[in-house]
Amino acid sequence: MSFELVNTLATLGTFVVIAATAIAAIVQLRHMRGSNHIIALNELRETMETPSFQKALHFVQGELSAKLQDPAFRHGIAQPSSRTEDDRPLHAMVNAIGNFYESAGVLVSMGLVDRELVARMWCENVVGAWKRLAPVTAIARRSSGEAVWENFEYLAVISEDWLAAHPNGV
């Protein structure tokens, strides 16, 4: 065997080892990404199951629309410094729900959580919360700008699209 042939075979062998290592790294990165999705989804699910989140959700679903009839409460949305001691906990519950879905929307928009998976799991929850918090969002956006809960809105649009595409489920 000539020296050139041995050198060529060694180079080819090195290439095969490097290519196999790169493929293994890509596979491992995909598994890590999947693990990150699971961790993030589990964190979201655990938050949704806490008593404080459930209490806030109950307020948003059942009592918020009546509370929005109160001009002082609406003013407290636009001007947080004007909130009364009685209204602060109610505003905190509203913000807990809106901020939760805002955070979930960020995770989805950045590709850290799969949008299809989130839509399948929580589309009705997201759309329901968005509809109930739409008046709050409108008031807050008039005083603080259009960026208020924009990722929540993104998540709501994805969820509405998913529901429209799957009216009877998957």
C-alpha positions as CSV (number, residue, x, y, z in Angstrom):
1,M,0.0,0.0,0.0
2,S,1.3,3.4,-0.9
3,F,1.7,6.2,1.5
4,E,-0.8,8.3,-0.4
5,L,-3.5,5.6,-0.2
6,V,-2.9,5.2,3.6
7,N,-3.1,9.0,4.0
8,T,-6.3,9.2,2.0
9,L,-7.9,6.4,4.0
10,A,-6.9,8.0,7.3
11,T,-8.4,11.3,6.1
12,L,-11.6,9.6,5.0
13,G,-11.8,7.8,8.3
14,T,-11.4,11.1,10.2
15,F,-14.1,12.6,8.0
16,V,-16.5,9.7,8.9
17,V,-15.8,10.1,12.6
18,I,-16.4,13.9,12.5
19,A,-19.6,13.4,10.5
20,A,-20.9,10.8,12.9
21,T,-20.1,13.1,15.8
22,A,-21.9,16.0,14.2
23,I,-25.0,13.8,13.5
24,A,-24.9,12.6,17.1
25,A,-24.7,16.2,18.4
26,I,-27.7,17.2,16.2
27,V,-29.8,14.3,17.5
28,Q,-28.8,15.2,21.1
29,L,-29.8,18.8,20.6
30,R,-33.2,17.8,19.3
31,H,-33.7,15.7,22.4
32,M,-32.6,18.6,24.6
33,R,-35.0,20.9,22.8
34,G,-37.8,18.3,23.4
35,S,-36.9,18.2,27.1
36,N,-37.0,22.0,27.2
37,H,-40.5,21.9,25.7
38,I,-41.6,19.4,28.3
39,I,-40.1,21.4,31.2
40,A,-41.6,24.7,30.0
41,L,-45.1,23.1,29.5
42,N,-44.9,21.5,32.9
43,E,-44.1,24.8,34.5
44,L,-47.0,26.4,32.7
45,R,-49.3,23.6,33.8
46,E,-48.1,23.7,37.4
47,T,-48.8,27.5,37.5
48,M,-52.3,27.0,36.1
49,E,-53.0,24.5,38.9
50,T,-52.0,26.8,41.8
51,P,-54.7,28.0,44.2
52,S,-53.8,31.6,43.5
53,F,-54.1,31.2,39.7
54,Q,-57.4,29.3,40.1
55,K,-58.7,32.1,42.4
56,A,-57.7,34.8,39.8
57,L,-59.2,32.8,37.0
58,H,-62.4,32.4,38.9
59,F,-62.5,36.2,39.4
60,V,-61.8,36.9,35.7
61,Q,-64.4,34.4,34.5
62,G,-67.1,35.3,37.0
63,E,-66.8,38.7,38.5
64,L,-64.7,40.9,36.2
65,S,-67.4,41.9,33.8
66,A,-69.5,43.3,36.6
67,K,-66.5,45.0,38.2
68,L,-65.7,46.7,34.8
69,Q,-69.0,48.6,35.2
70,D,-67.4,50.5,38.1
71,P,-65.7,53.7,36.7
72,A,-63.2,53.8,39.6
73,F,-62.1,50.2,38.8
74,R,-61.7,51.1,35.1
75,H,-59.7,54.2,36.1
76,G,-57.5,52.0,38.2
77,I,-56.6,50.0,35.1
78,A,-55.4,53.1,33.3
79,Q,-53.8,54.7,36.4
80,P,-52.5,52.1,38.8
81,S,-51.6,54.7,41.3
82,S,-55.3,55.5,41.7
83,R,-56.2,52.0,42.9
84,T,-57.9,51.7,46.2
85,E,-57.0,49.1,48.9
86,D,-60.1,47.2,48.1
87,D,-59.4,47.1,44.3
88,R,-55.6,46.3,44.5
89,P,-56.2,42.5,45.0
90,L,-58.7,42.4,42.2
91,H,-56.3,44.2,39.8
92,A,-53.6,41.8,40.9
93,M,-55.8,38.8,39.9
94,V,-56.5,40.4,36.5
95,N,-52.8,41.0,36.0
96,A,-51.9,37.5,37.1
97,I,-54.0,35.9,34.4
98,G,-53.0,38.4,31.7
99,N,-49.3,38.2,32.6
100,F,-49.4,34.4,32.7
101,Y,-50.7,34.3,29.1
102,E,-48.3,37.0,28.1
103,S,-45.4,34.9,29.3
104,A,-46.8,31.8,27.6
105,G,-47.1,33.9,24.4
106,V,-43.5,34.9,24.6
107,L,-42.4,31.3,25.0
108,V,-44.4,30.3,21.9
109,S,-43.4,33.3,19.8
110,M,-39.7,32.7,20.5
111,G,-40.1,29.0,19.6
112,L,-39.3,27.8,23.1
113,V,-42.6,26.0,23.3
114,D,-44.3,24.4,20.4
115,R,-47.3,26.5,19.3
116,E,-49.3,23.5,18.0
117,L,-48.9,21.8,21.4
118,V,-50.0,24.9,23.3
119,A,-52.9,25.4,21.0
120,R,-54.1,21.8,21.4
121,M,-53.8,21.9,25.1
122,W,-55.1,25.4,26.0
123,C,-56.7,27.0,23.0
124,E,-60.1,27.4,24.7
125,N,-58.6,28.6,27.9
126,V,-56.6,31.2,26.1
127,V,-59.4,32.4,23.9
128,G,-61.8,32.6,26.9
129,A,-59.3,34.6,29.0
130,W,-58.5,36.9,26.0
131,K,-62.2,37.7,25.5
132,R,-62.8,38.4,29.2
133,L,-59.6,40.6,29.4
134,A,-60.1,42.4,26.1
135,P,-61.8,45.4,27.8
136,V,-58.9,45.6,30.3
137,T,-56.4,45.4,27.5
138,A,-58.1,48.2,25.6
139,I,-58.1,50.5,28.6
140,A,-54.5,49.6,29.5
141,R,-53.3,50.1,25.9
142,R,-54.9,53.6,25.7
143,S,-52.8,54.7,28.7
144,S,-49.6,52.5,28.3
145,G,-49.3,51.8,24.6
146,E,-50.1,49.0,22.2
147,A,-47.5,46.6,23.6
148,V,-49.6,45.7,26.6
149,W,-50.1,42.0,26.5
150,E,-49.2,41.8,22.8
151,N,-47.8,38.2,23.2
152,F,-51.1,37.2,25.0
153,E,-52.9,38.5,21.9
154,Y,-50.5,36.6,19.7
155,L,-51.3,33.4,21.6
156,A,-55.1,34.2,21.4
157,V,-54.9,34.6,17.6
158,I,-53.0,31.3,17.3
159,S,-55.6,29.7,19.5
160,E,-58.5,31.1,17.5
161,D,-56.9,29.9,14.3
162,W,-56.5,26.5,15.7
163,L,-60.1,26.3,16.9
164,A,-61.3,27.5,13.4
165,A,-59.2,24.8,11.8
166,H,-60.3,22.1,14.2
167,P,-63.9,23.0,15.2
168,N,-64.6,19.4,16.4
169,G,-61.2,18.8,17.9
170,V,-58.3,16.9,16.2
